[in-house]
């Protein structure tokens, strides 16, 4: 290796290390929680990775097991595997919904606690499913129990998935003319305001066309 080649190699390694440090530092800064205010009091942002670790550890393990379909195919039927796959997708979307909603004041602290309890229930079911599918062989009773757990897991995740719609509502307050207040409304709202008085302009009745003489 020539001196120039060695110098270029060392420079490339140093540049790669610098980029790695910058990326890691940026990630640490971005995920650092910060405080903010909502209607129900102060909050600290939560990171979805921390939330997943706290509430969905066994669900993540189950998702990894589902990827190894050959391992599960001897213990669950194809329709059951599909149920688990869809349930994991629903729970993942619900997890994103809860974290984003909490960090944007879209859900209340009470709702957040209720949702956390749902994730714990899902994770408890995932733990039992993992235990059964991890066994070398299943008895008829265990297979029946596994089928029941999968149905419960899928149903609970499905119900959670139905709640991933928009949560933020328009909330405004006003005290001056020309500033309409729209509270607790979802969807598009069109308001025409007279800026001089702050009152909504009434629509003019349609003018009648003159009747033509016969």
C-alpha positions in Angstrom: 0.0 0.0 0.0 1.5 3.4 -1.0 1.6 6.3 1.3 -1.1 8.2 -0.5 -3.4 5.2 -0.5 -2.9 4.7 3.2 -3.6 8.4 3.8 -6.8 8.3 1.8 -7.9 5.1 3.6 -7.3 6.7 7.0 -9.2 9.8 6.0 -12.1 7.8 4.8 -12.2 5.8 8.1 -12.1 9.1 10.1 -14.9 10.6 8.0 -17.0 7.5 8.5 -16.5 7.7 12.3 -17.4 11.4 12.3 -20.6 10.7 10.4 -21.5 7.8 12.8 -20.9 10.1 15.8 -23.1 12.8 14.3 -25.9 10.4 13.5 -25.9 8.8 16.9 -25.7 12.2 18.7 -28.6 13.5 16.6 -30.7 10.5 17.4 -30.0 10.9 21.1 -30.9 14.6 21.0 -34.1 14.0 19.0 -35.4 11.2 21.3 -34.6 13.3 24.5 -38.0 14.0 26.1 -39.1 17.6 26.5 -41.9 19.2 28.4 -45.0 20.8 26.9 -48.5 21.9 28.0 -51.9 20.4 27.1 -55.4 21.2 28.4 -55.0 18.5 31.1 -51.7 19.7 32.3 -47.9 19.5 31.6 -46.5 16.4 29.8 -43.2 15.0 28.6 -42.8 13.6 25.2 -42.5 9.8 24.9 -40.4 7.9 22.4 -42.2 5.1 20.6 -39.2 2.8 21.2 -39.5 3.3 24.9 -43.2 2.8 24.7 -42.8 -0.4 22.8 -40.2 -1.8 25.3 -42.6 -1.0 28.2 -45.9 -2.2 26.8 -45.1 -4.5 23.9 -42.1 -6.6 24.6 -43.8 -10.0 24.1 -45.7 -8.7 21.1 -42.4 -7.8 19.4 -41.1 -11.3 20.2 -44.3 -12.8 18.7 -43.8 -10.7 15.6 -40.2 -12.1 15.2 -41.6 -15.6 15.6 -44.2 -15.0 13.0 -41.4 -14.1 10.5 -40.2 -17.7 10.9 -43.3 -19.3 9.4 -41.7 -22.7 9.1 -41.3 -22.8 12.8 -45.0 -21.9 13.5 -46.6 -23.8 10.6 -46.5 -27.1 12.5 -48.4 -25.5 15.4 -50.9 -23.1 13.9 -53.1 -23.3 10.9 -52.6 -20.9 8.0 -55.8 -19.0 8.9 -54.5 -18.6 12.5 -51.1 -17.3 11.2 -53.0 -14.8 9.2 -55.0 -13.7 12.2 -51.8 -13.2 14.2 -50.2 -11.2 11.4 -53.1 -8.9 11.0 -53.4 -8.4 14.8 -49.7 -7.5 15.0 -50.2 -4.9 12.2 -53.2 -3.4 14.0 -51.4 -3.2 17.3 -48.4 -1.6 15.6 -50.7 1.1 14.0 -52.4 1.6 17.3 -49.1 2.0 19.1 -48.1 4.8 16.6 -51.5 6.4 17.1 -51.2 6.5 20.9 -47.7 7.9 20.9 -48.4 10.5 18.3 -51.7 11.4 20.0 -50.1 11.8 23.4 -47.2 13.9 22.0 -49.6 16.2 20.2 -52.2 16.6 22.9 -54.6 14.6 20.7 -55.5 12.2 23.6 -55.8 12.9 27.2 -53.7 11.5 30.0 -56.7 9.4 31.1 -57.1 7.9 27.6 -53.3 7.2 27.5 -53.6 5.2 30.7 -56.6 3.3 29.3 -54.7 2.5 26.1 -51.6 1.5 28.1 -53.8 -1.1 29.8 -55.0 -2.4 26.5 -51.4 -2.9 25.4 -50.6 -4.8 28.6 -53.6 -7.1 27.9 -52.3 -7.7 24.3 -48.8 -8.3 25.6 -50.1 -10.8 28.1 -51.9 -12.7 25.4 -48.7 -12.5 23.2 -46.7 -14.0 26.0 -49.0 -17.0 26.4 -49.0 -17.5 22.6 -45.2 -17.4 22.6 -45.0 -20.0 25.3 -47.3 -22.4 23.5 -45.7 -22.0 20.1 -42.3 -22.4 21.6 -43.1 -25.9 22.9 -41.7 -28.8 21.0 -45.1 -30.4 20.7 -48.7 -29.5 21.7 -51.4 -31.7 23.1 -54.9 -31.5 21.8 -55.9 -29.3 24.8 -52.9 -27.0 24.3 -53.7 -26.6 20.6 -57.3 -25.7 21.5 -56.1 -23.2 24.0 -53.7 -21.7 21.5 -56.5 -21.2 19.0 -58.6 -19.5 21.7 -55.7 -17.2 22.6 -55.1 -16.2 18.9 -58.8 -15.3 18.5 -58.7 -13.2 21.6 -55.5 -11.5 20.5 -56.8 -10.8 17.1 -60.1 -9.4 18.4 -58.5 -7.1 21.0 -56.1 -5.8 18.4 -58.9 -5.3 15.9 -60.9 -3.2 18.4 -57.8 -1.2 19.1 -57.2 -0.7 15.4 -60.7 0.8 14.9 -59.7 3.7 17.2 -56.8 5.0 15.1 -58.9 7.8 13.5 -58.2 11.5 13.9 -58.3 12.7 17.5 -57.5 16.4 17.3 -60.5 18.7 17.4 -60.6 22.4 16.4 -60.7 24.4 19.7 -60.7 28.2 19.4 -61.6 31.0 21.7 -62.3 34.6 20.7 -63.3 37.9 22.2 -63.2 40.3 19.3 -65.4 41.1 16.3 -64.6 39.3 13.2 -63.2 36.2 15.0 -65.7 33.4 15.0 -65.2 30.6 17.5 -65.5 27.0 16.4 -65.3 24.5 19.2 -65.3 20.7 19.2 -65.9 20.4 15.4 -64.4 17.7 13.2 -64.5 18.1 9.4 -64.6 21.1 7.1 -66.3 24.3 8.3 -67.0 27.3 6.1 -68.0 30.6 7.8 -68.5 34.0 6.2 -68.0 36.8 8.7 -68.7 40.5 8.4 -65.4 42.0 9.5 -66.9 45.3 10.5 -69.3 43.8 13.1 -68.1 40.2 13.6 -71.6 38.9 12.6 -72.2 36.3 10.0 -73.6 37.8 6.8 -77.0 36.4 6.0 -77.4 35.0 2.5 -79.4 37.2 0.2 -82.5 35.6 -1.1 -82.4 34.6 -4.8 -83.8 37.4 -7.0 -86.9 36.4 -8.9 -86.7 36.8 -12.6 -89.5 38.9 -14.1 -92.3 36.8 -15.6 -92.4 37.0 -19.4 -95.7 38.3 -20.8 -97.5 35.8 -22.9 
